[in-house]
Structure formats: C-alpha cells, structure tokens
Amino acid sequence: MAEALKQTIVAEAKALGFAGVRFASADPVEGAGEALDRFIAEGKHGDMSWLATTATRRKAPRALWPEANSVIVLGLNYGRTADPLTVLANTSHGAISIYAQGDDYHDVLKAKLKPLAQRVQDLTQGEVKIFVDTAPVMEKPLAARAGLGWQGKHTNLVSREFGSWLFIGLILTTARIAPDAPEEDHCGACRRCLDICPTNAFTAPYRIDARACISYLTIEHKGHIAPRFRQAMGNRIFGCDDCLAVCPWNKYAQSAREAKLGAKSGSDNPPLAELLDLDDAAFRARFRGTPIKRTGRDRFLRNVLIAAGNSGDDTLAPQVEARLGDDSPLVRAMAVWALARLAPERFCALRSAYCHAESDQAVRSEWMEQAA
C-alpha cells in the first residue's frame, strides 16, 4: 500500500512535467544547520540578510512547519542542448544565465506544485504546504537526502540523470511516507567547477563565499561592484553558468521539456547595444515575467555597463556616455568605469565637469580612481 502511494505520486508528478520525484522525512538534515551557521558567521552571505534572519527556520522542515512528517522533493529540468558558455566569446552580447532566460521558475514550479499537492492531500488525507527557494527552507540538502542528487563541490545539486540543471520544489505533508535512500557523492577527484570560477569564489570544495560569486554580484548585491571583480565578470550580466556547465555529469543531461523555461524574446543573451538605453519602463516591459525583472533596472544596467567596459567595442561609447547623467548612482559609477575603458580620451575631456557636478561620493571616487 505504501509503495503504491509513492508510485502514484511519482506518476502524477511526472505527468505534470517533473523530471525527478523523491521522498524524505521532515527531520533535520545532519550537518546542514551547522554549515549554515558557519556560512553566516563568516559573513559569506553578503547582502542576503534574509538568510540570517530566517536561519532558525531554515535548519529543519519542522522548524518551518512543526506538523510536517514527510517531504516530497521534485526536480524540474531546465537543461539545454547548446553550451551556455559559448556566448562568453561574443563580448558585444550580454550573457544571461540559462535559468533566467525563460519565465520565472518560481511561478512555473508553483503552478505544477499546487495541483500535485492537492492530489497528495486527497490521496493521504494529510495536510500539505508547497515551497520553492524563496521560502526559508534548505532545499538542496533535503534533495540530496531524498536521493534526487547530491550537492556537488560547487554547492549545487548534481543529478546522474540531469547533471547540474534541476530546479527544486518541495511539498511538505503531515502524512507519513517512507523515505528514499540518499544519493552518494559522485564528484570524486574532479574539480572542474572549482577551477573554472572566474572570481575564485570557492574557498574549498563544497564551500562558497557568495560575496565573490558572479551570480550573487549581478543579482543579489545591492551596491557597487568592487573593482577586483569587474574584469572577471566579462559579459555576464545576470548570473553565471560556468561552474554548472563544466560538470561532467551534464553528459547525461536532457533538454528541458517545459516550454516556459525556454528563452523568451529579449532575454536570450541580447546585444549590449539594445540594453544600454533601457529606462525603467522599457526594462520592465522587456523582462516582464522573468527572474531578471526582480533585480530591477538600476542593478541590471550596472551589470550591462561592466560588460560594455569589458567588450572592447568602442561603438558602445556614446551610449555609455549617455548614462553618465543617469538618475541612479549605481549606473553613473559604472558608466564612468566603462567609458574610461572604451574611450579614454573622451573620458579625460569630460572628467572635470562631471566630477565637479557629481553629488554622490562613490561616483566622484570612480571619476578620480579611473583618472589615476
């Protein structure tokens, strides 16, 4: 009877498009809470203050919902057949992480989790709650314990069937469902994901300093991006796929079947020239329904200007110069940096007037530092 229940849930989950379905208890994952405490104590979470404020609830599903007994872990494949790193050589285009090129995966996951959770409730008469990674829950350790995959040296989930390309959704339930066995770690001696990181964000295998991660810098970081990271960012304007893309287990990965996770018009590594002139309304219209919109226009343009400065394409200089008067200090500062790289003579001609009129100290400092 218990096995039949699991088989029914698996079948219905796969009919909804989930690639993997596994089961775990709602007990704490051994070592996960301690690792989170250490990560926060060392300040490696950076601007992600919500990790610290929700740390207690993150440590175990029952800390989030005391009545929970079981966790259904769902994996949604977002893999592509093409190599996502080829765009890095096309420096006049912005590289957008493949997870962000389609519809917002939070919405896609929730739309699939809700009907499945209802079916679980009907089948078990237990209460249910659904969670994606915006909730205070440690989905990757739970997925590893359930056997959906293992946390690789890049700290993300790796699957023997789908490589490093799985979104994770959770259904917590008061019903008691027999847990599956955890997956073994199959990374072995490989360190491709560690060695390819452009900013050396991995402090050791299985440990990352988010403050140096390009995904963090381009998405979560609210302030100016430190000079030591800018050149290493290249043309990456939203996220970074490097450590995921080089995983050897991707050789078994399959192309995603969910059409909503495919690239939307305008978000598939667009030309930088199309992005540099975006005002807030145009930004919102272009990236409506994608994860990019949540970051906001100012941080996005900050990233685009760094990519422009790294592009070597001096035809972008007039558009960069136009951003020197932008309302956002984040944008103005990176326009200064990019212009100094693309058109140094024009930069020198403008520096005195703009620096004198600049009210933001960080932007003034950028003018002075680039002139040095």
Residue pairs with C-beta under 8 A, 6 or more apart in sequence:
2 177
2 178
3 178
5 123
5 124
5 177
6 23
6 177
6 178
8 123
9 21
9 72
9 116
9 119
9 120
9 123
9 177
10 21
12 116
12 119
13 21
13 72
13 74
13 116
14 21
16 112
16 115
16 116
17 76
17 112
17 257
17 258
18 74
18 75
18 76
18 112
18 116
18 169
19 75
19 76
19 77
19 161
19 162
19 166
19 254
20 73
20 74
20 75
20 148
20 149
20 159
20 161
20 162
20 166
21 72
21 73
21 74
21 75
22 72
22 73
22 143
22 146
22 147
22 148
22 180
23 70
23 71
23 72
23 73
23 146
23 177
23 178
23 179
23 180
24 70
24 71
24 73
24 142
24 145
24 146
24 179
24 180
25 69
25 70
25 71
25 179
26 60
26 61
26 62
26 65
26 68
26 69
26 70
26 71
26 172
27 60
27 61
27 62
28 59
28 60
28 62
28 63
29 60
29 138
29 141
29 142
29 144
29 145
32 59
32 138
32 141
33 58
33 59
33 60
36 51
36 55
36 58
36 59
36 138
37 55
39 45
39 51
40 51
40 52
40 55
42 209
43 211
44 203
44 208
44 209
44 210
44 211
45 51
45 52
45 210
46 210
46 211
46 216
46 220
46 221
47 220
47 221
47 222
47 223
48 210
48 216
48 220
50 136
51 58
54 136
56 63
57 63
57 64
57 136
57 137
58 64
58 136
58 137
58 138
59 138
61 68
61 71
61 137
61 142
61 172
62 68
64 131
64 135
64 136
64 137
64 172
65 129
65 172
67 127
67 174
68 129
68 172
68 173
68 174
69 126
69 173
69 174
69 175
69 176
69 177
70 172
70 173
70 175
70 176
70 177
70 179
71 142
71 146
71 170
71 171
71 172
71 173
72 116
72 120
72 170
72 171
72 172
72 173
72 177
73 139
73 142
73 143
73 146
73 148
73 168
73 169
73 170
74 109
74 112
74 113
74 116
74 168
74 169
74 170
74 171
75 143
75 148
75 149
75 157
75 159
75 162
75 166
75 167
75 168
75 169
76 105
76 108
76 109
76 112
76 166
76 167
76 168
76 169
76 258
76 261
77 162
77 165
77 166
77 167
77 253
77 254
77 256
77 257
77 258
78 98
78 99
78 102
78 105
78 165
78 166
78 167
78 256
78 258
78 261
79 162
79 163
79 165
79 250
79 253
79 254
79 255
79 256
80 98
80 165
80 255
80 256
81 255
83 245
84 95
84 97
84 98
84 241
84 245
85 241
85 242
85 245
85 246
87 93
87 95
87 235
87 269
88 95
88 234
88 235
88 236
90 235
90 269
91 234
91 235
91 307
91 310
91 311
91 312
91 313
92 235
92 271
92 272
92 273
92 311
92 313
92 316
93 235
93 269
93 270
93 271
93 272
94 235
94 236
94 237
94 238
94 269
94 270
94 271
94 272
94 275
94 303
94 304
94 307
95 234
95 235
95 236
95 237
95 238
95 241
95 269
95 307
96 237
96 238
96 239
96 267
96 268
96 269
96 270
96 292
97 215
97 236
97 238
97 239
97 240
97 241
98 165
98 241
98 263
99 105
99 167
99 239
99 291
100 238
100 239
100 267
100 290
100 291
100 292
101 262
101 263
101 264
101 267
101 268
101 269
101 290
102 108
102 260
102 261
102 262
102 263
102 264
102 267
102 290
103 260
103 261
103 264
103 289
103 290
104 289
104 290
104 291
104 293
104 294
105 132
105 167
105 261
105 291
106 132
106 133
106 134
106 291
107 289
108 167
108 258
108 260
108 261
109 132
109 167
109 169
110 130
110 132
110 169
112 169
113 130
113 132
113 169
113 171
114 130
116 171
117 128
117 129
117 130
117 171
118 128
120 126
120 128
120 171
120 173
120 175
121 127
121 128
121 173
124 173
124 175
124 177
125 175
126 173
126 174
126 175
127 173
127 174
128 171
128 172
128 173
128 174
129 171
129 172
129 173
130 169
130 170
130 171
130 172
131 137
131 139
131 169
131 170
131 171
131 172
132 139
132 167
132 168
132 169
132 170
133 139
133 168
137 170
139 168
139 169
139 170
140 151
140 155
140 156
140 157
140 168
141 151
142 170
143 149
143 157
143 166
143 168
144 150
144 151
144 157
144 182
144 183
145 179
145 182
146 179
146 180
146 182
147 180
147 181
147 182
147 183
148 157
148 159
148 166
148 168
148 183
149 157
149 158
149 159
149 160
149 162
149 166
149 183
150 157
150 158
150 182
150 183
150 184
150 185
150 186
150 187
151 157
151 158
151 185
151 206
152 158
152 164
152 185
152 187
152 193
152 206
152 247
153 187
153 190
153 191
153 193
153 194
153 202
153 205
153 206
154 164
154 193
154 194
154 202
154 208
154 243
154 244
154 247
155 206
155 207
155 208
156 164
156 243
156 244
157 164
157 166
157 168
158 164
158 186
158 187
158 247
158 249
159 166
159 249
160 183
160 186
160 249
160 252
161 252
161 253
161 254
162 252
162 253
162 254
163 244
163 247
163 249
163 250
163 251
163 252
163 253
164 243
164 244
164 245
164 247
164 249
164 250
164 253
165 244
165 250
165 253
165 256
186 249
187 205
190 248
191 205
192 246
192 247
192 248
193 202
193 242
193 243
193 244
193 246
193 247
194 202
194 205
194 243
196 242
196 243
196 246
197 213
197 242
197 243
198 214
198 232
198 233
198 234
198 236
198 240
198 242
199 212
199 213
199 214
199 217
199 229
199 232
199 233
200 212
201 208
201 209
201 210
201 212
201 213
201 214
202 208
202 209
202 243
203 209
210 216
210 220
211 217
211 221
212 229
213 240
214 229
214 232
214 233
214 236
214 239
214 240
214 242
215 239
215 240
217 225
217 229
217 233
218 233
218 236
218 237
218 238
218 239
218 240
218 295
218 299
218 303
219 238
219 239
219 295
219 299
221 299
222 299
223 330
224 302
224 330
224 333
224 334
224 362
225 233
225 302
225 303
225 306
225 334
227 337
227 369
230 306
230 309
230 310
230 337
231 310
233 303
233 306
233 307
233 310
234 307
234 310
235 272
235 307
235 310
235 311
236 303
236 307
237 275
237 300
237 303
237 304
237 306
237 307
238 291
238 292
238 295
238 300
238 303
244 250
256 262
264 289
264 290
266 274
266 286
266 287
267 286
267 287
267 290
267 292
272 304
272 307
272 308
272 311
272 313
272 316
273 315
273 316
273 319
275 300
275 301
275 304
276 301
276 304
276 305
276 308
276 316
276 319
276 320
276 322
276 323
277 319
277 322
278 286
278 297
278 300
278 301
279 297
280 297
283 293
283 296
283 297
283 300
283 301
284 293
284 297
287 293
287 300
292 300
298 328
298 330
298 331
299 330
301 323
301 326
301 328
301 330
301 331
301 334
302 328
302 330
302 331
302 333
302 334
305 320
305 323
305 331
305 334
305 335
305 337
305 338
306 334
306 337
306 338
308 316
308 319
308 320
308 338
308 342
309 320
309 334
309 337
309 338
309 339
309 340
309 341
309 342
310 341
311 342
312 342
313 342
314 342
314 343
316 338
316 342
317 339
317 342
317 343
317 346
320 335
320 338
320 339
320 342
320 343
321 335
321 339
321 343
321 346
321 350
323 331
323 332
323 334
323 335
324 332
324 335
324 336
324 339
324 350
324 354
325 332
326 332
326 335
329 360
329 362
329 363
332 358
332 360
332 363
333 360
333 362
333 363
333 366
334 366
336 347
336 354
336 363
336 366
336 367
336 370
337 366
337 370
339 346
339 347
339 350
340 347
340 370
340 371
347 370
347 371
348 371
351 367
351 370
351 371
354 367
355 364
355 367
355 368
358 364
358 367
